[in-house]
Amino acid sequence: MDTTRNTVLEAWMTEHGYSSNSSAEAVNRAIGRLTGRPGGLDGSSVRAWKAGRVT
């Protein structure tokens, strides 16, 4: 499977000072606010987004 790095996400994270783990925590909080249930993402999920393994 061909993958394309998500350079836009990487740049945004760098600009705003987010690591993969802190991004996952922020997304999990947002999921919790929207759904009432905690999100289950971790740093490896965000790294997969950055690497283009998740479309």
URUR-V697536 format. One record per pair of residues at least 6 apart in sequence whose ideal C-beta (glycine too) atoms are under 6 Angstrom apart, sorted by sequence separation. I is the first residue (numbers start at 0). GAP is how many residues later the second one is. D is the distance in Angstrom with one decimal. If there is no record, write none. Layout:
BEGIN
i=I gap=GAP d=D
i=I gap=GAP d=D
END
This chain:
BEGIN
i=31 gap=6 d=4.9
i=47 gap=6 d=4.9
i=30 gap=8 d=3.4
i=12 gap=10 d=5.9
i=27 gap=10 d=5.9
i=27 gap=11 d=3.4
i=26 gap=12 d=5.9
i=27 gap=13 d=5.6
i=26 gap=14 d=5.5
i=23 gap=17 d=4.3
i=23 gap=18 d=5.2
i=23 gap=19 d=5.4
i=23 gap=21 d=5.9
i=20 gap=22 d=4.0
i=23 gap=22 d=5.1
i=19 gap=23 d=3.9
i=22 gap=23 d=4.7
i=19 gap=26 d=4.1
i=19 gap=27 d=5.0
i=9 gap=40 d=5.4
i=8 gap=41 d=5.7
i=5 gap=43 d=5.8
i=5 gap=44 d=5.3
i=5 gap=46 d=5.7
i=4 gap=47 d=5.2
i=3 gap=48 d=4.7
i=2 gap=49 d=3.6
i=2 gap=50 d=5.8
END
